[in-house]
Amino acid sequence: MRLKCFVIFFFCLGYNFVWASEFTPLISYLKGRGFSESYLQELFTRPEVRFLPQIMPRKLLHDEYKLNYAQFLAPERLLRARKFLTAHQDFLKALEARFGVPKEILVAIFLVETDLGRFTGKYRTFNVLLSLALSEDWERVKKYLPENLSLEEERRLKNFMLRRARWAKKELVAFLHYTEKNGFDPLAIKGSIFGAFGLPQFVPSSVLKYGYDWNGDGKVNLFELQDALASMANYLARHGWQKASNPKDQIKVIKTYNKSQPYAETVLKIAQRLSYAS
């Protein structure tokens, strides 16, 4: 029995060592950004840590203009958005007074981002950022993509992935600072394949810059409604919403949240329809 337990224990150590050795370059990078070796060793040897190959094709081949934004203008979605406005009107009016961002805009973004909190993502944000950071190794990524890519397309995707890997490294640092500062388990937070998480779908650097502790509990929790929408309002306010006096300028501000033109136009349409109904 003792021998069996020893073998199992040795196997687990070997399992963690394999994964830890695969992540060595990233661990070295994080050590250089001030994280202790003991903290990183404990983190990267946890069994939840994974490289996620399935996100690579979706990330590289994602086309924003093919998304069906019209679905958010469907009567059923708008009805739920109106009910949300009514149910939380006191809180939303308080946000509007504090940040100068219309409540309809906040609800419209909330609707498009996570369907009013219904879908916040199923991937561990740490693993998403880790996977994107490691994808600067093109050979690691290439095997998960279609085989018939032209040389030109492969070159384009390779350069894109290199830029995203650099971005993901910085976001991973921000994510670990955020979780450490707020006392969250970095492997418990889940979000999208793009590294965004919470009800408003912020990336980690945005949380650090614009996250707002509305309920005063000493933490910025993007899965808590008040903090989430206050953070969203703070973001838009600090990107110039109060000076955006016409639809063209308002779209520019919304595009700082998501640079997609169809996204911004849809948010504005939803907000306008919510305003008409109120």
ZAKE-864688 format. One line per 2 residues: their letters; for each residue x, y, z of C-alpha. Coordinates in pm, 1 decimal, always signed. Example, Ala and Ser with C-alpha at 12.3 -4.5 7.8 and 13.67 -1.06 7.14 Angstrom:
as> +1230.0 -450.0 +780.0  +1367.0 -106.0 +714.0
//
This chain:
mr> +0.0 +0.0 +0.0  +286.5 +237.3 +89.7
lk> +457.7 +156.7 -241.7  +134.7 +229.5 -432.2
cf> +95.9 +564.6 -256.3  +458.8 +651.3 -330.2
vi> +413.7 +569.5 -699.8  +101.8 +788.4 -719.0
ff> +281.3 +1070.8 -538.8  +583.6 +1040.0 -769.6
fc> +356.6 +1037.2 -1075.1  +186.9 +1358.3 -960.5
lg> +521.9 +1524.4 -907.2  +630.4 +1416.5 -1253.6
yn> +305.8 +1544.0 -1405.3  +350.8 +1884.6 -1248.9
fv> +717.3 +1896.9 -1345.6  +632.0 +1832.3 -1710.5
wa> +379.9 +2115.1 -1716.6  +606.8 +2345.6 -1517.5
se> +898.2 +2281.4 -1753.7  +676.3 +2360.0 -2053.7
ft> +592.5 +2693.9 -1896.5  +952.1 +2780.2 -1798.9
pl> +991.9 +3076.0 -2040.4  +670.5 +3231.4 -1915.7
is> +761.0 +3168.5 -1553.1  +1094.7 +3341.6 -1612.2
yl> +914.2 +3636.4 -1767.8  +683.2 +3667.3 -1466.6
kg> +974.8 +3638.6 -1224.5  +1128.8 +3931.8 -1406.4
rg> +809.4 +4128.4 -1340.1  +839.7 +4087.4 -964.4
fs> +648.5 +3768.8 -883.4  +824.6 +3538.2 -640.5
es> +950.8 +3197.1 -744.9  +755.8 +3026.5 -466.9
yl> +430.3 +3192.8 -575.7  +483.9 +3098.4 -941.0
qe> +585.3 +2743.2 -858.4  +274.0 +2691.7 -650.4
lf> +57.1 +2846.3 -921.9  +198.5 +2671.0 -1228.6
tr> +204.1 +2326.6 -1070.3  -165.8 +2331.5 -993.9
pe> -357.0 +2072.9 -1201.2  -599.6 +2334.1 -1336.8
vr> -322.1 +2503.1 -1536.6  -356.0 +2412.1 -1903.3
fl> -244.8 +2518.2 -2248.6  -568.4 +2559.5 -2447.7
pq> -509.8 +2465.5 -2812.2  -879.0 +2491.9 -2898.0
im> -878.6 +2870.4 -2862.5  -609.0 +2921.9 -3125.7
pr> -817.3 +2866.1 -3442.0  -1104.5 +3068.1 -3293.9
kl> -873.6 +3351.3 -3196.9  -680.2 +3364.9 -3523.0
lh> -973.9 +3316.9 -3757.7  -1218.1 +3539.1 -3568.3
de> -1397.2 +3790.2 -3792.5  -1584.5 +4062.6 -3603.2
yk> -1787.4 +4160.3 -3909.6  -1940.5 +3813.1 -3933.8
ln> -2097.5 +3833.0 -3589.9  -2474.5 +3858.3 -3574.5
ya> -2525.1 +4179.7 -3381.0  -2885.6 +4201.6 -3501.1
qf> -2975.6 +3934.7 -3244.1  -2940.9 +4193.3 -2966.4
la> -3214.1 +4403.7 -3124.6  -3462.6 +4116.7 -3112.8
pe> -3783.0 +4196.3 -2918.5  -3712.2 +3933.5 -2652.9
rl> -3366.5 +4079.4 -2578.2  -3494.7 +4435.8 -2567.6
lr> -3779.7 +4334.5 -2337.7  -3536.4 +4179.5 -2090.1
ar> -3319.0 +4489.4 -2110.2  -3620.9 +4710.8 -2029.9
kf> -3710.6 +4489.5 -1735.0  -3352.7 +4517.1 -1611.2
lt> -3372.1 +4895.3 -1636.4  -3689.2 +4897.6 -1430.9
ah> -3567.0 +4653.2 -1169.9  -3239.6 +4842.4 -1110.8
qd> -3349.2 +5197.4 -1188.0  -3234.8 +5349.9 -856.7
fl> -2886.4 +5204.5 -888.9  -2859.8 +5295.2 -1257.7
ka> -2973.7 +5652.7 -1190.4  -2706.7 +5677.7 -919.1
le> -2443.7 +5565.2 -1169.7  -2573.7 +5815.4 -1423.0
ar> -2548.0 +6095.4 -1166.6  -2198.9 +5993.2 -1058.6
fg> -2037.4 +5929.4 -1397.4  -2255.8 +6112.9 -1647.5
vp> -2313.4 +5804.2 -1861.1  -2678.0 +5731.5 -1955.4
ke> -2822.3 +5423.3 -1794.4  -2946.8 +5304.9 -2133.5
il> -2590.7 +5296.8 -2268.0  -2473.8 +5092.6 -1969.9
va> -2754.8 +4841.7 -2008.5  -2699.6 +4822.2 -2385.1
if> -2332.4 +4733.9 -2340.5  -2421.9 +4489.1 -2064.0
lv> -2670.4 +4323.6 -2300.5  -2423.0 +4289.8 -2587.4
et> -2127.3 +4184.1 -2375.6  -2280.2 +3907.2 -2163.6
dl> -2654.8 +3906.7 -2236.6  -2715.9 +4085.5 -1904.2
gr> -2481.0 +3851.7 -1721.1  -2605.7 +3524.1 -1866.3
ft> -2284.2 +3436.0 -2048.0  -1957.2 +3550.8 -1897.0
gk> -1734.4 +3281.0 -2047.9  -1629.3 +2929.0 -1958.9
yr> -1250.0 +2940.5 -1994.3  -1012.5 +3006.0 -1707.0
tf> -878.8 +3354.2 -1779.7  -535.0 +3259.2 -1651.2
nv> -517.7 +2969.0 -1898.1  -638.8 +3183.7 -2187.6
ll> -371.8 +3446.5 -2126.8  -111.2 +3179.8 -2065.5
sl> -199.8 +3006.7 -2393.5  -190.7 +3330.0 -2590.7
al> +140.0 +3425.0 -2430.4  +296.1 +3091.3 -2529.3
se> +164.8 +3123.1 -2884.3  +462.7 +3334.9 -2986.8
dw> +603.1 +2988.1 -3061.4  +442.2 +2956.1 -3405.5
er> +507.0 +2582.0 -3437.3  +300.4 +2526.9 -3125.1
vk> +8.9 +2715.0 -3280.5  +35.7 +2609.3 -3645.1
ky> -69.1 +2248.0 -3590.8  -410.7 +2360.1 -3468.8
lp> -487.2 +2565.0 -3781.1  -616.7 +2458.0 -4124.6
en> -350.0 +2283.2 -4330.9  -417.2 +2465.1 -4657.8
ls> -310.8 +2813.7 -4548.8  -125.3 +3012.5 -4812.6
le> +220.7 +3141.7 -4730.1  +84.9 +3494.4 -4723.8
ee> -196.7 +3400.6 -4486.8  +39.1 +3203.9 -4263.9
rr> +274.2 +3502.5 -4247.8  -13.0 +3732.3 -4156.7
lk> -140.5 +3502.6 -3883.2  +208.3 +3446.5 -3747.6
nf> +267.6 +3819.6 -3712.1  -74.6 +3865.1 -3556.5
ml> -9.1 +3588.0 -3305.5  +325.3 +3737.2 -3212.6
rr> +156.5 +4069.3 -3133.4  -114.1 +3895.0 -2932.8
ar> +146.2 +3698.2 -2738.9  +320.8 +4018.4 -2635.6
wa> -14.5 +4165.8 -2535.3  -110.8 +3852.8 -2340.7
kk> +211.5 +3857.8 -2138.5  +138.1 +4209.5 -2018.9
el> -224.2 +4119.6 -1949.5  -117.8 +3813.2 -1752.9
va> +96.1 +4033.7 -1532.0  -200.1 +4268.6 -1484.1
fl> -429.8 +3974.7 -1410.7  -203.5 +3837.0 -1138.3
hy> -169.4 +4183.4 -982.8  -549.2 +4219.7 -990.5
te> -618.9 +3882.7 -828.1  -346.6 +3934.0 -569.1
kn> -468.3 +4283.9 -481.1  -829.8 +4173.2 -443.2
gf> -766.2 +3836.0 -281.1  -904.2 +3623.1 -566.8
dp> -783.7 +3281.4 -676.4  -637.3 +3341.9 -1027.1
la> -754.1 +2999.8 -1141.5  -1112.7 +3048.0 -1024.6
ik> -1194.5 +3334.2 -1261.8  -1345.7 +3237.3 -1597.0
gs> -1410.5 +3443.6 -1906.2  -1393.4 +3452.5 -2284.2
if> -1131.2 +3321.4 -2527.9  -1011.6 +3680.1 -2566.3
ga> -893.0 +3720.1 -2206.9  -1189.3 +3932.2 -2091.5
fg> -1394.6 +3838.5 -1786.5  -1675.1 +3943.3 -1555.8
lp> -2016.1 +4092.6 -1625.1  -1870.3 +4382.3 -1829.6
qf> -1597.3 +4170.0 -1994.7  -1291.3 +4374.7 -1901.5
vp> -937.6 +4268.1 -1982.9  -710.2 +4272.5 -1676.0
ss> -530.0 +4599.8 -1753.2  -866.6 +4774.5 -1785.4
vl> -975.3 +4640.8 -1447.2  -664.4 +4783.9 -1285.3
ky> -715.9 +5123.9 -1451.5  -1093.5 +5161.7 -1444.8
gy> -1228.9 +4907.6 -1196.2  -1456.8 +5071.1 -938.8
dw> -1545.6 +4946.3 -593.0  -1901.9 +5074.7 -581.0
ng> -2019.3 +4872.6 -280.2  -1718.8 +4974.5 -70.9
dg> -1606.0 +4627.8 +34.5  -1243.6 +4696.2 -56.9
kv> -1251.7 +4481.9 -371.0  -1331.4 +4532.3 -736.3
nl> -1540.0 +4228.5 -820.8  -1651.2 +4224.7 -1184.2
fe> -1890.6 +3938.0 -1113.7  -2080.6 +4158.1 -868.2
lq> -2338.9 +4376.8 -1042.5  -2268.0 +4705.7 -868.5
da> -1891.5 +4694.0 -912.4  -1928.8 +4567.5 -1268.7
la> -2158.5 +4841.6 -1397.0  -1978.9 +5111.1 -1198.4
sm> -1652.9 +5000.0 -1359.4  -1817.7 +5016.2 -1701.4
an> -1950.7 +5366.0 -1631.1  -1612.1 +5478.2 -1500.3
yl> -1444.4 +5346.8 -1814.7  -1678.6 +5534.6 -2048.3
ar> -1661.5 +5852.9 -1842.2  -1283.9 +5855.3 -1843.9
hg> -1283.4 +5799.4 -2219.5  -1479.1 +6119.0 -2274.2
wq> -1847.4 +6030.8 -2273.6  -1956.1 +6363.3 -2126.8
ka> -1799.1 +6547.2 -2421.5  -1962.1 +6313.9 -2675.9
sn> -2261.9 +6529.0 -2766.4  -2362.0 +6357.3 -3092.5
pk> -2395.5 +5997.0 -3218.0  -2068.6 +6012.6 -3413.6
dq> -1866.9 +6106.6 -3106.2  -2059.3 +5862.1 -2889.7
ik> -1968.0 +5578.9 -3125.3  -1603.3 +5680.8 -3094.3
vi> -1623.8 +5647.4 -2717.0  -1802.7 +5311.9 -2738.5
kt> -1529.8 +5189.6 -2975.3  -1272.6 +5241.0 -2702.0
yn> -1463.9 +4967.3 -2518.4  -1477.1 +4746.6 -2827.4
ks> -1316.0 +4875.5 -3145.5  -1575.4 +4709.9 -3370.1
qp> -1792.8 +4951.5 -3566.5  -2090.9 +4708.6 -3581.2
ya> -2061.7 +4662.4 -3204.2  -2068.0 +5036.2 -3135.4
et> -2356.4 +5100.0 -3374.0  -2559.0 +4818.5 -3216.2
vl> -2500.4 +4950.4 -2864.6  -2622.9 +5293.2 -2969.2
ki> -2932.8 +5148.6 -3140.0  -3021.8 +4946.4 -2831.6
aq> -2977.4 +5249.1 -2606.6  -3196.5 +5461.1 -2831.3
rl> -3475.8 +5203.1 -2826.0  -3450.0 +5172.7 -2449.0
sy> -3473.9 +5550.2 -2420.9  -3787.4 +5560.3 -2633.9
as> -3953.4 +5306.8 -2406.1  -3864.7 +5479.8 -2080.7
//
